[in-house]
């Protein structure tokens, strides 16, 4: 399918948004269990955007972010990313490790913790996606990169090869007490995988 965002009808967009909403809700539940604290979530914003515009949407090409990457394989191929800014990265690792460390740099243990939470969040999204679609989707071990957003967005191409033109963007904000963690989850299907996804949902 020669896929263009403009070709999506209202039903297809609504179904993709519902996947984002359910996945985000499951991710918050998983995160709450992981840290043994109540975590709330603002209603996520779900959109389909062109890959080339992603860096601008997360604050600009030069903003420093943490990116956690996974390769998808099975019935659907591509990659997924969880991207958060440096401040949110530190808040999240403090929350996970029970610390109040305000050094903006992440040490090796914090990087490992960040990859683990990315693993759990991605697993929650993919579990929701598999349940709704019936697709069998497997995921690689996570890779973490900390760099400017423009450089980060070149990583999936370098790691996983050519990416598709469009991504499913889920903007999520987690709230724990006075802490606000802003994250962006991206599903980047390869080639015909968007068509496979829509077919499996019965909305093509």
Secondary structure as the mmCIF struct_conf table of DSSP 4:
data_model
#
loop_
_struct_conf.conf_type_id
_struct_conf.id
_struct_conf.beg_label_comp_id
_struct_conf.beg_label_asym_id
_struct_conf.beg_label_seq_id
_struct_conf.end_label_comp_id
_struct_conf.end_label_asym_id
_struct_conf.end_label_seq_id
HELX_RH_3T_P HELX_RH_3T_P1 UNK A 5 UNK A 7
HELX_RH_AL_P HELX_RH_AL_P1 UNK A 10 UNK A 35
TURN_TY1_P TURN_TY1_P1 UNK A 36 UNK A 36
BEND BEND1 UNK A 37 UNK A 37
STRN STRN1 UNK A 40 UNK A 41
HELX_LH_PP_P HELX_LH_PP_P1 UNK A 42 UNK A 44
STRN STRN2 UNK A 45 UNK A 50
HELX_RH_3T_P HELX_RH_3T_P2 UNK A 51 UNK A 53
HELX_RH_AL_P HELX_RH_AL_P2 UNK A 54 UNK A 57
TURN_TY1_P TURN_TY1_P2 UNK A 58 UNK A 59
TURN_TY1_P TURN_TY1_P3 UNK A 61 UNK A 62
BEND BEND2 UNK A 63 UNK A 63
STRN STRN3 UNK A 64 UNK A 74
BEND BEND3 UNK A 75 UNK A 76
STRN STRN4 UNK A 78 UNK A 85
HELX_RH_AL_P HELX_RH_AL_P3 UNK A 86 UNK A 97
TURN_TY1_P TURN_TY1_P4 UNK A 98 UNK A 98
BEND BEND4 UNK A 104 UNK A 105
HELX_RH_AL_P HELX_RH_AL_P4 UNK A 108 UNK A 133
STRN STRN5 UNK A 137 UNK A 139
STRN STRN6 UNK A 143 UNK A 148
HELX_RH_AL_P HELX_RH_AL_P5 UNK A 149 UNK A 160
HELX_LH_PP_P HELX_LH_PP_P2 UNK A 162 UNK A 164
BEND BEND5 UNK A 165 UNK A 165
STRN STRN7 UNK A 166 UNK A 176
TURN_TY1_P TURN_TY1_P5 UNK A 177 UNK A 178
STRN STRN8 UNK A 179 UNK A 189
TURN_TY1_P TURN_TY1_P6 UNK A 191 UNK A 192
HELX_RH_AL_P HELX_RH_AL_P6 UNK A 193 UNK A 200
TURN_TY1_P TURN_TY1_P7 UNK A 201 UNK A 202
#
